[in-house]
Amino acid sequence: MRCTVNCLRFQCNLFLVYTLGQFTRNYTQTVKRAADNKRRYAPGEGSIPPVLLSGVSKGVCPLAHDFARKV
C-alpha cells in the first residue's frame, strides 16, 4: 500500500513538473511573438513611407488642412 501511495505521489509530481514546464514554454513563446509583432507592425517605425509623413509629427493625426497646404 505504501509503495502505491509513493508511486502515485511521484507520478503526480512528474505530471505537475511537465505541465508547469509546458505552460512556461508556451507563455515565453507567446510573449516573444507579441514583442516581435509589436516591433514589426508598430506604426511610425518605417511602416508608413516618409513621403506621407513629411511635416506631420509622429503620433499626431494629420488634419485635412495639413494636406491641403502642401498641394
C-alpha positions in Angstrom: 0.0 0.0 0.0 2.8 2.4 0.9 4.5 1.8 -2.4 1.4 2.6 -4.3 0.9 5.9 -2.5 4.5 6.8 -3.1 4.3 5.9 -6.8 1.1 7.9 -7.2 2.7 10.9 -5.5 5.8 10.6 -7.7 3.6 10.4 -10.9 1.6 13.4 -9.7 4.8 15.3 -9.2 6.1 14.4 -12.6 2.8 15.5 -14.2 2.9 18.8 -12.3 6.5 19.5 -13.4 5.8 18.6 -17.0 2.6 20.7 -17.1 4.3 23.7 -15.5 7.3 23.4 -17.9 4.9 23.3 -20.9 3.0 26.3 -19.6 6.2 28.2 -19.2 7.4 27.4 -22.7 4.1 28.4 -24.2 3.9 31.6 -22.2 7.5 32.5 -23.2 6.9 31.8 -26.8 3.7 33.9 -26.8 5.4 36.9 -25.1 8.3 36.7 -27.6 5.9 36.6 -30.5 3.9 39.6 -29.2 7.1 41.6 -28.8 8.2 40.7 -32.3 4.8 41.6 -33.8 4.9 44.9 -31.9 8.3 45.7 -33.3 7.3 44.5 -36.8 3.9 46.2 -37.2 4.3 49.3 -35.0 3.1 52.5 -36.8 5.7 55.2 -37.2 8.6 52.7 -37.4 9.0 52.5 -41.1 5.6 51.1 -41.9 4.4 54.4 -43.4 6.6 55.9 -46.2 8.4 59.0 -45.1 6.9 61.0 -48.0 3.5 60.7 -46.4 4.8 61.8 -43.1 6.6 65.0 -44.2 5.5 67.9 -42.0 3.5 65.7 -39.7 4.9 65.0 -36.3 4.9 61.3 -35.2 1.9 60.2 -33.1 -0.4 63.1 -34.1 -3.2 62.6 -36.5 -2.8 64.8 -39.6 -5.7 67.1 -40.3 -7.2 67.7 -43.8 -5.8 71.2 -44.0 -2.3 69.8 -43.4 -2.5 68.1 -46.7 -4.3 70.9 -48.5 -1.4 73.3 -47.7 1.1 71.0 -49.3 -0.8 70.8 -52.7 
